[in-house]
Amino acid sequence: MATHSAIALAHLRPGYSVVFSRPIYGGTNGLYTGLMPAFGVAHAEFTDGCDRASIEAAVEEALSHGPLKLIVIETPANPTA
């Protein structure tokens, strides 16, 4: 969590967006869906990292909210794998 938090706080500003893979560690999910939106950072998610269209759709959604500054991929997802 320290690493994810440091990266997010160093690179994300109000009006920016982030894309992340699902499933993802619960604390990381909370960071990007709870804390960062409070700072004006939008997010989009994708569930199939092998499906290019799924990733591109998440990127397009994120871009509709502002510049995409971060893509987070966690595999295998902790603690589900």
N, CA and C atoms as an extended XYZ file, in Angstrom:
243
Properties=species:S:1:pos:R:3:atomname:S:1:resname:S:1:resid:I:1 pbc="F F F"
N         0.815       -1.180        0.000 N   MET     1
C         0.000        0.000        0.000 CA  MET     1
C         0.864        1.251        0.000 C   MET     1
N         1.981        1.187        0.661 N   ALA     2
C         2.860        2.354        0.664 CA  ALA     2
C         3.312        2.694       -0.753 C   ALA     2
N         3.642        1.677       -1.525 N   THR     3
C         4.085        1.905       -2.896 CA  THR     3
C         2.964        2.476       -3.755 C   THR     3
N         1.782        1.849       -3.690 N   HIS     4
C         0.652        2.354       -4.479 CA  HIS     4
C         0.304        3.786       -4.073 C   HIS     4
N         0.283        4.053       -2.783 N   SER     5
C        -0.063        5.396       -2.304 CA  SER     5
C         0.969        6.425       -2.749 C   SER     5
N         2.244        6.080       -2.630 N   ALA     6
C         3.300        7.016       -3.030 CA  ALA     6
C         3.226        7.326       -4.518 C   ALA     6
N         3.006        6.296       -5.334 N   ILE     7
C         2.909        6.508       -6.783 CA  ILE     7
C         1.698        7.373       -7.108 C   ILE     7
N         0.546        7.042       -6.512 N   ALA     8
C        -0.679        7.806       -6.785 CA  ALA     8
C        -0.514        9.266       -6.380 C   ALA     8
N        -0.005        9.505       -5.192 N   LEU     9
C         0.118       10.880       -4.715 CA  LEU     9
C         1.191       11.662       -5.463 C   LEU     9
N         2.182       10.973       -5.996 N   ALA    10
C         3.236       11.654       -6.751 CA  ALA    10
C         2.810       12.007       -8.172 C   ALA    10
N         1.927       11.194       -8.762 N   HIS    11
C         1.643       11.355      -10.189 CA  HIS    11
C         0.228       11.776      -10.545 C   HIS    11
N        -0.699       11.694       -9.618 N   LEU    12
C        -2.092       12.016       -9.933 CA  LEU    12
C        -2.494       13.349       -9.317 C   LEU    12
N        -3.155       14.164      -10.099 N   ARG    13
C        -3.632       15.483       -9.670 CA  ARG    13
C        -5.121       15.597       -9.992 C   ARG    13
N        -5.813       16.556       -9.390 N   PRO    14
C        -7.233       16.742       -9.730 CA  PRO    14
C        -7.416       16.895      -11.235 C   PRO    14
N        -8.413       16.184      -11.766 N   GLY    15
C        -8.675       16.220      -13.198 CA  GLY    15
C        -8.017       15.103      -13.976 C   GLY    15
N        -7.087       14.371      -13.354 N   TYR    16
C        -6.435       13.249      -14.004 CA  TYR    16
C        -7.290       11.997      -13.837 C   TYR    16
N        -6.890       10.932      -14.527 N   SER    17
C        -7.593        9.661      -14.385 CA  SER    17
C        -6.596        8.508      -14.305 C   SER    17
N        -7.085        7.382      -13.798 N   VAL    18
C        -6.304        6.168      -13.632 CA  VAL    18
C        -7.148        4.986      -14.115 C   VAL    18
N        -6.496        3.981      -14.674 N   VAL    19
C        -7.136        2.734      -15.077 CA  VAL    19
C        -6.495        1.624      -14.258 C   VAL    19
N        -7.313        0.692      -13.768 N   PHE    20
C        -6.740       -0.451      -13.075 CA  PHE    20
C        -7.483       -1.732      -13.401 C   PHE    20
N        -6.756       -2.843      -13.217 N   SER    21
C        -7.308       -4.166      -13.490 CA  SER    21
C        -8.110       -4.649      -12.295 C   SER    21
N        -9.065       -5.519      -12.592 N   ARG    22
C        -9.866       -6.174      -11.553 CA  ARG    22
C        -9.724       -7.665      -11.729 C   ARG    22
N        -9.672       -8.473      -10.697 N   PRO    23
C        -9.710       -8.071       -9.301 CA  PRO    23
C        -8.385       -7.446       -8.882 C   PRO    23
N        -8.431       -6.686       -7.813 N   ILE    24
C        -7.247       -6.013       -7.285 CA  ILE    24
C        -7.336       -6.041       -5.758 C   ILE    24
N        -6.214       -5.943       -5.107 N   TYR    25
C        -6.169       -5.947       -3.648 CA  TYR    25
C        -7.139       -4.906       -3.094 C   TYR    25
N        -7.858       -5.259       -2.032 N   GLY    26
C        -8.885       -4.389       -1.468 CA  GLY    26
C        -8.387       -3.016       -1.066 C   GLY    26
N        -7.210       -2.933       -0.508 N   GLY    27
C        -6.657       -1.637       -0.121 CA  GLY    27
C        -6.362       -0.760       -1.330 C   GLY    27
N        -5.864       -1.376       -2.377 N   THR    28
C        -5.594       -0.645       -3.617 CA  THR    28
C        -6.904       -0.176       -4.239 C   THR    28
N        -7.905       -1.050       -4.209 N   ASN    29
C        -9.228       -0.667       -4.697 CA  ASN    29
C        -9.744        0.553       -3.939 C   ASN    29
N        -9.618        0.543       -2.636 N   GLY    30
C       -10.057        1.677       -1.820 CA  GLY    30
C        -9.313        2.959       -2.148 C   GLY    30
N        -8.036        2.832       -2.439 N   LEU    31
C        -7.234        4.004       -2.803 CA  LEU    31
C        -7.773        4.655       -4.070 C   LEU    31
N        -8.024        3.820       -5.106 N   TYR    32
C        -8.417        4.365       -6.400 CA  TYR    32
C        -9.908        4.621       -6.556 C   TYR    32
N       -10.740        3.987       -5.723 N   THR    33
C       -12.191        4.214       -5.832 CA  THR    33
C       -12.749        5.075       -4.710 C   THR    33
N       -11.986        5.256       -3.647 N   GLY    34
C       -12.462        6.037       -2.511 CA  GLY    34
C       -11.648        7.294       -2.262 C   GLY    34
N       -10.370        7.109       -1.999 N   LEU    35
C        -9.518        8.245       -1.624 CA  LEU    35
C        -9.210        9.171       -2.796 C   LEU    35
N        -8.741        8.618       -3.904 N   MET    36
C        -8.333        9.485       -5.014 CA  MET    36
C        -9.499       10.256       -5.632 C   MET    36
N       -10.713        9.692       -5.725 N   PRO    37
C       -11.832       10.510       -6.208 CA  PRO    37
C       -12.102       11.721       -5.312 C   PRO    37
N       -11.821       11.594       -4.021 N   ALA    38
C       -11.981       12.738       -3.112 CA  ALA    38
C       -11.001       13.859       -3.460 C   ALA    38
N        -9.918       13.510       -4.156 N   PHE    39
C        -8.934       14.488       -4.614 CA  PHE    39
C        -9.170       14.878       -6.073 C   PHE    39
N       -10.301       14.438       -6.640 N   GLY    40
C       -10.642       14.820       -8.010 CA  GLY    40
C       -10.054       13.943       -9.087 C   GLY    40
N        -9.629       12.726       -8.726 N   VAL    41
C        -9.044       11.800       -9.688 CA  VAL    41
C       -10.093       10.745      -10.055 C   VAL    41
N       -10.390       10.611      -11.353 N   ALA    42
C       -11.366        9.634      -11.831 CA  ALA    42
C       -10.690        8.294      -12.081 C   ALA    42
N       -11.499        7.240      -12.186 N   HIS    43
C       -10.943        5.920      -12.462 CA  HIS    43
C       -11.842        5.142      -13.417 C   HIS    43
N       -11.244        4.165      -14.069 N   ALA    44
C       -11.957        3.197      -14.894 CA  ALA    44
C       -11.275        1.854      -14.656 C   ALA    44
N       -12.022        0.774      -14.890 N   GLU    45
C       -11.523       -0.558      -14.572 CA  GLU    45
C       -11.742       -1.507      -15.745 C   GLU    45
N       -10.908       -2.544      -15.818 N   PHE    46
C       -11.126       -3.628      -16.778 CA  PHE    46
C       -10.902       -4.951      -16.061 C   PHE    46
N       -11.592       -5.990      -16.518 N   THR    47
C       -11.498       -7.287      -15.844 CA  THR    47
C       -10.755       -8.342      -16.653 C   THR    47
N       -10.607       -8.136      -17.927 N   ASP    48
C        -9.943       -9.132      -18.763 CA  ASP    48
C        -8.704       -8.530      -19.404 C   ASP    48
N        -7.560       -8.771      -18.784 N   GLY    49
C        -6.308       -8.221      -19.289 CA  GLY    49
C        -5.834       -8.849      -20.582 C   GLY    49
N        -6.493       -9.908      -21.029 N   CYS    50
C        -6.158      -10.538      -22.302 CA  CYS    50
C        -7.053      -10.049      -23.434 C   CYS    50
N        -8.023       -9.218      -23.091 N   ASP    51
C        -8.972       -8.702      -24.079 CA  ASP    51
C        -8.638       -7.243      -24.375 C   ASP    51
N        -8.004       -7.042      -25.505 N   ARG    52
C        -7.567       -5.695      -25.883 CA  ARG    52
C        -8.729       -4.702      -25.896 C   ARG    52
N        -9.882       -5.128      -26.386 N   ALA    53
C       -11.044       -4.243      -26.456 CA  ALA    53
C       -11.492       -3.810      -25.063 C   ALA    53
N       -11.397       -4.709      -24.094 N   SER    54
C       -11.770       -4.380      -22.713 CA  SER    54
C       -10.846       -3.310      -22.136 C   SER    54
N        -9.569       -3.470      -22.386 N   ILE    55
C        -8.590       -2.486      -21.896 CA  ILE    55
C        -8.784       -1.149      -22.599 C   ILE    55
N        -8.957       -1.180      -23.906 N   GLU    56
C        -9.157        0.057      -24.667 CA  GLU    56
C       -10.427        0.783      -24.225 C   GLU    56
N       -11.480        0.036      -23.907 N   ALA    57
C       -12.718        0.660      -23.427 CA  ALA    57
C       -12.488        1.363      -22.090 C   ALA    57
N       -11.729        0.726      -21.197 N   ALA    58
C       -11.421        1.351      -19.911 CA  ALA    58
C       -10.574        2.602      -20.106 C   ALA    58
N        -9.623        2.536      -21.023 N   VAL    59
C        -8.783        3.706      -21.312 CA  VAL    59
C        -9.636        4.849      -21.858 C   VAL    59
N       -10.528        4.541      -22.780 N   GLU    60
C       -11.407        5.581      -23.344 CA  GLU    60
C       -12.302        6.188      -22.263 C   GLU    60
N       -12.832        5.336      -21.382 N   GLU    61
C       -13.654        5.852      -20.288 CA  GLU    61
C       -12.851        6.785      -19.398 C   GLU    61
N       -11.639        6.377      -19.041 N   ALA    62
C       -10.783        7.212      -18.197 CA  ALA    62
C       -10.468        8.536      -18.884 C   ALA    62
N       -10.144        8.473      -20.164 N   LEU    63
C        -9.812        9.688      -20.908 CA  LEU    63
C       -10.990       10.656      -20.998 C   LEU    63
N       -12.196       10.123      -20.918 N   SER    64
C       -13.366       11.006      -20.962 CA  SER    64
C       -13.478       11.857      -19.701 C   SER    64
N       -12.743       11.474      -18.660 N   HIS    65
C       -12.759       12.222      -17.394 CA  HIS    65
C       -11.543       13.119      -17.223 C   HIS    65
N       -10.537       12.930      -18.061 N   GLY    66
C        -9.323       13.737      -17.953 CA  GLY    66
C        -8.124       12.950      -18.432 C   GLY    66
N        -6.962       13.577      -18.438 N   PRO    67
C        -5.750       12.902      -18.904 CA  PRO    67
C        -5.481       11.621      -18.114 C   PRO    67
N        -5.176       10.545      -18.812 N   LEU    68
C        -4.840        9.272      -18.183 CA  LEU    68
C        -3.373        9.311      -17.790 C   LEU    68
N        -3.113        9.217      -16.502 N   LYS    69
C        -1.741        9.331      -16.014 CA  LYS    69
C        -1.180        8.050      -15.433 C   LYS    69
N        -2.048        7.037      -15.207 N   LEU    70
C        -1.558        5.833      -14.548 CA  LEU    70
C        -2.416        4.633      -14.948 C   LEU    70
N        -1.747        3.525      -15.271 N   ILE    71
C        -2.411        2.249      -15.503 CA  ILE    71
C        -1.818        1.259      -14.505 C   ILE    71
N        -2.685        0.654      -13.699 N   VAL    72
C        -2.257       -0.265      -12.641 CA  VAL    72
C        -2.751       -1.664      -12.972 C   VAL    72
N        -1.822       -2.615      -13.024 N   ILE    73
C        -2.171       -4.009      -13.277 CA  ILE    73
C        -1.570       -4.846      -12.162 C   ILE    73
N        -2.413       -5.660      -11.539 N   GLU    74
C        -1.958       -6.544      -10.475 CA  GLU    74
C        -2.284       -7.978      -10.874 C   GLU    74
N        -1.269       -8.800      -10.995 N   THR    75
C        -1.484      -10.189      -11.330 CA  THR    75
C        -0.405      -11.045      -10.671 C   THR    75
N        -0.735      -12.125      -10.012 N   PRO    76
C        -2.113      -12.503       -9.707 CA  PRO    76
C        -2.672      -11.567       -8.650 C   PRO    76
N        -3.971      -11.406       -8.664 N   ALA    77
C        -4.613      -10.495       -7.738 CA  ALA    77
C        -4.537      -11.049       -6.316 C   ALA    77
N        -4.088      -10.263       -5.408 N   ASN    78
C        -3.977      -10.647       -4.002 CA  ASN    78
C        -5.258      -10.259       -3.285 C   ASN    78
N        -5.878      -11.045       -2.523 N   PRO    79
C        -5.566      -12.429       -2.155 CA  PRO    79
C        -6.421      -13.438       -2.883 C   PRO    79
N        -6.934      -13.122       -4.069 N   THR    80
C        -7.896      -14.000       -4.734 CA  THR    80
C        -7.240      -15.120       -5.531 C   THR    80
N        -5.956      -15.045       -5.793 N   ALA    81
C        -5.328      -16.088       -6.619 CA  ALA    81
C        -4.457      -16.983       -5.788 C   ALA    81
